[in-house]
Amino acid sequence: MVRTTARRAAATAQRTTGGCGTSPTMQSRVRGQVPMLYVRSVEAARRFYALFGYGEVKAGGDGEARWSYLQCGEHTLLLACVRPALIQVELPLLIYLFVTELETVRQRLGEAGHPHDLVGYPDHAPDGEIRTQDPDGNVVLVGQQTAVTGEGRSDPTGPEARFSLIRQAAEAVSRRGGAPASCQIGTTDGRPCSEAAEVKLADTWGSTVWGCLTHADEARINAPGTFIATEDARGLGPWLARRATPR
């Protein structure tokens, strides 16, 4: 019953979205996409995402499985609270939202009691980027793409300033070594990048590339399936090494 309710919620939300253009070479195509978050409290999550302009369009479910379908313009988000949880996530998710008025969002977050830090002014969000967390601990990065004048900028705050997650990965690579001399991603016009390679990126198919901080950050935003490749005791390499060790 719980699984059926969750599937019905996703199907209901999907019917609300539009379809994509018809391709003559494809018989099967995507009709819509619905980002979905499993949350502990639908009400708390709904109040949080309302600060960014999301409003509830539909809701349903019962005591064991409840859902709320949110929409802001053409952008949608499905919140689901299922007990027991269908999916166990080891680490919080990271959600990136582009907004039209970052300062307004900062004021709303402050008034609602949600701490947030100004990360900086990266190329993909020249009017600023902030970092906060939703009630379930998911990291929410919020950026504004229109440029802001120099006098209108504030100093970054908090330990996460400047590419927080990517900077942490770069520091780990610096301590361990092994990175190539220069960025392998290159510029948007096809020219090579001479900046130092500091972060290794990968996708689920197995493609990898080393990049500088700026281009690694750009890749993470524009290639949603990209993640930061790290080497630690929980990775595939150490697991295979332990497996091959005679006991």
C-alpha angles and dihedrals in degrees: 000000000000094000092046091053092050091050092048090051092054092046092050091051092046092055089058093058125080129247132248128246119285116257117204091213097052126073094183122044141167113268096186145336129229120192106216130200125191106216138180094229124023091197095052093046092046091053091049096051090044085071087069094048101269116144130190113257100172138359137183148141134098138258095299099040124024130168140186124197112211129192136187110182106307093340120098138191129186118208117199130184112191126174117231093028115248095206126038113205118198095199132031118262124247118228123189120203127184112207135186097227113031094176091056090052090050090053092049092050091049094048091049092051098249112141116225138174131216104237097189142259108298122180093258091052106031092167091059144282129231133192127215140146132241121229090272095054097256111149112241118196115193124193140175118216100202115092123254126207120253095250090053094059126101128210114264114258135207132025091285094068116138114021092336100194095035092048091053090052091048091053090052091051091048091055093047101036126204100118120132119252099257143020114282097198100072131194128305091258093056099260120135119256117234095197118113117270107242107156133047116215128194142174133214092264091061102255112144136185137175117229144175118251095264097048093040088054090048091050092050091055099042099037104050093187091061122107136177111265112221133180114222141133092279095055130106095255097057090043092053090046091053091046092053094050111102114239 
